[in-house]
Amino acid sequence: MKLIAGAFAVVLITLLALLPHLVPPYFLVLATRIVIFAIFAMSLDLLMGYTGLPSFGHAAYFGMGSYTAALLSVHGVTSFFGMIAAATLTSALLAAFFGLLVLRSADNRIYFMMLTLALSQVVWALAFQWRSVTHGDDGISGIGKPFIGPWQLSRPAAFYLAAAAIGLVCITIMLLIVHSPFGLTLKGIRGSASRMSVLGYNVWLHRYIAFVVAGVFAGIAGALLPLQNGIASPGQLSVASSAEAMLMVILGGAGTMIGPALGALIVVLLEFLVSEQTERWMSVLGVIYIAVVLGAPRGVYPMLRSAVLSLPRHRSRKVVAEST
């Protein structure tokens, strides 16, 4: 399995690097959006799939990163990595504060979901009403393309490569986290928090760290979005944004990390295709959510993985049957 995973990683990195030479600039914009939402969905999976804390307010950190990058840009900051670093800090601070408020109800998932939803709505309302800073429902527009050293990321190919590099770093870190002893402890807490507490683990601290880390990666994804499309708006803080990320996690497969990235790919492509035919994308999103829950409750990735792993067994049985 490790050999297969390594080979897959090499193929993926090679494909991402060669993509600007294989597709036109418009599809690079779409590919960049997939990378951004893959980071966002995987950050939610760290909280929802591995720690067992389904959050309806994860868009708060996504939007915080987005507004941080936008405000820095319109005030003259042009450094790509400077904006990402600032978004990381502000999202971490917001997640650290909100974590102190919501994790007291972590053992009751309904209360936890409602609290995260309520706090994210507070942030959304601030972005919507604080017009002197956020420009209200109009959002912050006119965001220029950032620089890496003397090079401006003005072409779609250049920004895509920068976003893909950030995405690979974030994905690698998250994969290392979930396969580390810390990640294994999170799985144990998801299964039985009381049992892990009896075994001597600080359940609250593990949950708190996971909550903050998930918020950090959501903020990084949020910072990339306005730098790509040139606007930061309250919609990035909305319940719909959180629900879309949750759909990506459920569609791909919660607790798999690779599944939510696959879910992001599917949802972004479906959004692109459906939006060309109708403006009722959110209605289609609801139908997809219901279909996934009824038809593939474990998600697409676990189903595909089971099918792939069963192929050698099927072939071996076929060989044995033919030999006899």
PyMOL commands that set and color helices and strands:
alter all, ss='L'
color gray80, all
select helices_A, chain A and resi 2-22+25-48+59-74+80-105+109-129+131-134+136-138+156-178+181-191+193-198+203-229+234-237+239-252+258-275+281-295+300-323
alter helices_A, ss='H'
color red, helices_A
select strands_A, chain A and resi 140-141+147-148+151-152+231-232
alter strands_A, ss='S'
color yellow, strands_A
deselect
rebuild
show_as cartoon
